Amino acid sequence: MVWASGWRLASAVSNAGALGLIGSGSMYPNVLREHIRKCKAASAKPFGVNIPLLYPNIEKHIGVIIEEEVKIVFTSAGNPKKYTSLLKEQGITVVHVVSSSLFAKKAEDAGCDAIVAEGFEAGGHNGREETTTLVLIPAVADAVSIPVIAAGGIATGKQMLAAMVLGAEAVQVGSRFVCSDEASAHIAFKQAVLQAAEGDTLLSMKKTVPVRLLKNPFFEAVKSAELHGAPAEELNALLGKGRAKKGMFEGDLEQGELEIGQVSALIKEIKPAADIVQEIWEGFLNTRRKINLH
Ligand SMILES: Cc1cc2nc3c(=O)[nH]c(=O)nc-3n(C[C@H](O)[C@H](O)[C@H](O)COP(=O)(O)O)c2cc1C
């Protein structure tokens, strides 16, 4: 996650037994290299790097990933065709994030090892189709034969179990980890997430790059421009540069872009990432036991 998952969060999650990911979308290549090295120093467990394909520096990031011998890459927000074979030639496991069965199929055809199927509820960039996790997971699980990892609206063990009943083999959790001690997000943003209620996030900027945001004055400015039929150029100008950093990393709750999922309504506490992993895992096992699923 941009501005939230650096080496501290990724290594804490990996050390707790899940797979931590470094979010390279907010990093220059030299910063990414530093995070990879620090993550390796902090954890001997597997970890991965996420590359949103819509950001600049992709080729340099891939160069760093290969040089630093990262074994797992999650790509998102773009076409997996271009880079999957390059990464796979280096022996890297490639997982691509999609929001529809059509794109899941394309990712499978491009040679990806697994798919993250991310529903409408999710924080961050999202598809225009508005397909919810409940509908997307069974559809994608039917469409492809590679493993499906469910994302969007999952912050508890019960939700994880539900996703697996729908056909997922694993889950990707984002928003919940924003409210971890180790996330690099600004404390003001983390606290705003704790305050969020149902309906406080909406998918914004569907004309340009759709992203689920916590409502704030910046969100309202975008909404009003959209209501007035602002063309893409005007929306891009309104977004400007550095909005996400301003909101999520610097804690400007008024003018910053605050990416978070619907599940923020269920997040009540900032805690260590290891506790979050354990809570989700135990919740998953307990619920499975309770309803007698094996
Ligand atoms: C603050 C934030 C930043 C994110 N940044 C990225 C990113 O850089 N790349 C990416 O593939 N997904 C990104 N996501 C999406 C997450 O990886 C994950 O798929 C999503 O949060 C899952 O849904 P959830 O928020 O309901 O847990 C981001 C999500 C959040 C909340």
The ligand as a Gaussian input file, in Angstrom:
#p B3LYP/6-31G(d) Opt

LIG

0 1
 C       -3.851000       3.212000       1.735000
 C       -3.940000       2.154000       0.690000
 C       -2.987000       2.126000      -0.311000
 C       -3.022000       1.121000      -1.292000
 N       -2.055000       1.094000      -2.229000
 C       -2.012000       0.069000      -3.115000
 C       -0.955000      -0.051000      -4.034000
 O       -0.018000       0.749000      -4.070000
 N       -0.976000      -1.098000      -4.897000
 C       -1.981000      -2.036000      -4.900000
 O       -1.952000      -2.975000      -5.670000
 N       -3.006000      -1.921000      -4.029000
 C       -3.034000      -0.910000      -3.148000
 N       -4.054000      -0.835000      -2.245000
 C       -5.068000      -1.922000      -2.232000
 C       -4.625000      -3.022000      -1.264000
 O       -3.448000      -3.627000      -1.719000
 C       -5.687000      -4.108000      -1.082000
 O       -5.923000      -4.820000      -2.260000
 C       -6.990000      -3.518000      -0.604000
 O       -6.741000      -2.596000       0.421000
 C       -7.883000      -4.637000      -0.107000
 O       -9.109000      -4.158000       0.335000
 P       -9.357000      -3.631000       1.847000
 O       -8.855000      -2.241000       1.845000
 O      -10.815000      -3.724000       1.997000
 O       -8.575000      -4.536000       2.754000
 C       -4.050000       0.157000      -1.267000
 C       -5.006000       0.206000      -0.254000
 C       -4.961000       1.171000       0.717000
 C       -5.992000       1.173000       1.797000

